[in-house]
Amino acid sequence: MNYEQMLDKGKKELPEAVSEIERFNIPKVRGHVEGNKTIVSNFDEIAKALGRKTEHLLKYILKELATPGDMRKKAVIFGTKLSASKINEKISQYAETFVLCKECGKPDTKLTKETSVYFLKCQACGAKQSFYAKI
């Protein structure tokens, strides 16, 4: 058996989880600073990738960054200068809390709110988690 044959055999024997590419990628923020404001042009795209409402994500980010902000068309204008890394960090925290299943780690979840309690129901493994979040 030559090297190419061994390589093909090895690839065939790999489990699917190792060989498939990651299907849940959060887009990085794109935007610029204009005076004292930060404009993120792909905020709507990020919310869609997370499978959550843009308003909910924005409310969380504004609260976490303690800054004013406003949605205009598909962009968000923050009232202060912010680095992309800081915004990306808060979006990752949002995904950990409101998107990813705590049991299986998959993003196939539905978020519902009853009074002041959120429920995260996983469509993949069936796990249901409740938590209180002030947003």
C-alpha positions in Angstrom: 0.0 0.0 0.0 1.5 3.4 -1.0 1.2 6.7 0.8 -1.8 8.0 -1.2 -3.8 4.8 -0.6 -3.0 4.9 3.1 -4.1 8.6 3.2 -7.4 7.8 1.4 -8.0 4.9 3.8 -7.3 7.1 6.8 -9.7 9.8 5.6 -12.5 7.2 5.1 -12.1 5.9 8.6 -12.3 9.4 10.2 -15.5 10.1 12.2 -17.8 12.6 10.6 -17.4 15.1 13.4 -13.7 15.5 12.6 -13.9 15.7 8.9 -16.9 18.1 8.6 -16.3 21.9 8.7 -17.8 23.9 11.5 -21.3 25.0 10.5 -21.8 27.6 13.2 -19.6 30.6 12.6 -20.3 34.0 14.0 -19.4 36.7 11.5 -16.9 39.3 12.8 -18.1 42.9 13.0 -17.5 45.1 10.1 -17.6 48.9 10.5 -15.7 52.0 11.3 -15.4 54.9 13.8 -16.8 58.2 12.7 -16.1 61.0 15.2 -17.2 59.8 18.6 -19.4 57.1 17.1 -18.8 53.5 16.0 -20.8 52.2 13.1 -21.2 48.4 12.6 -22.5 47.7 9.1 -23.2 44.0 9.4 -25.1 43.8 12.7 -28.2 42.4 11.0 -26.1 39.6 9.4 -24.6 38.7 12.7 -28.1 38.4 14.3 -29.3 36.2 11.5 -26.2 33.9 11.9 -27.1 33.6 15.6 -30.8 32.9 14.7 -32.0 35.6 17.1 -33.9 38.9 16.7 -31.6 41.9 16.0 -33.4 43.9 18.7 -32.6 41.3 21.3 -29.0 41.1 20.4 -28.7 44.9 20.3 -30.3 45.3 23.7 -27.9 42.9 25.2 -24.8 44.5 23.6 -25.8 48.0 24.6 -26.4 46.9 28.2 -23.1 45.0 28.3 -21.1 47.8 26.8 -23.0 50.5 28.8 -23.3 52.7 25.8 -26.1 54.3 23.8 -26.9 52.9 20.4 -29.4 52.9 17.6 -30.4 50.6 14.7 -30.5 52.3 11.3 -31.5 50.1 8.4 -29.2 47.1 8.8 -26.4 48.9 10.7 -25.9 49.9 14.3 -24.5 53.2 15.5 -23.0 53.1 19.0 -22.7 56.4 20.8 -19.0 55.9 21.7 -15.7 54.7 20.2 -15.5 50.9 20.5 -13.0 48.4 19.3 -14.2 45.6 17.1 -12.6 43.0 19.5 -14.7 44.3 22.4 -18.0 44.1 20.3 -17.0 40.6 19.1 -16.3 39.5 22.7 -19.8 40.6 23.8 -21.4 38.9 20.8 -19.6 35.7 21.7 -20.9 36.0 25.3 -24.4 36.5 23.9 -24.0 33.3 21.9 -22.9 31.4 24.9 -25.9 32.6 27.0 -28.7 32.8 24.4 -27.8 30.5 21.5 -25.6 27.5 22.3 -27.2 24.5 24.1 -25.6 23.9 27.5 -25.9 20.1 27.1 -24.7 19.3 23.6 -23.1 22.7 22.6 -25.1 22.9 19.4 -26.6 26.2 18.1 -29.9 24.5 17.2 -32.0 26.3 19.9 -35.2 28.2 20.2 -35.3 31.1 22.7 -38.6 31.9 24.4 -39.5 34.3 27.2 -42.2 33.9 29.8 -42.6 36.8 32.2 -39.0 37.5 33.2 -37.6 34.0 32.6 -36.0 32.8 29.4 -36.2 29.3 28.1 -33.6 27.8 25.8 -34.9 24.6 24.1 -32.5 22.6 22.0 -33.9 21.2 18.8 -31.0 18.7 18.5 -30.9 17.0 21.9 -34.2 18.1 23.5 -32.6 19.8 26.5 -34.5 22.7 28.0 -32.9 25.2 30.2 -34.4 28.2 32.0 -32.6 31.2 33.2 -33.3 34.7 34.4 -31.7 37.5 32.4 -32.3 41.2 32.8 -32.3 42.6 29.3 
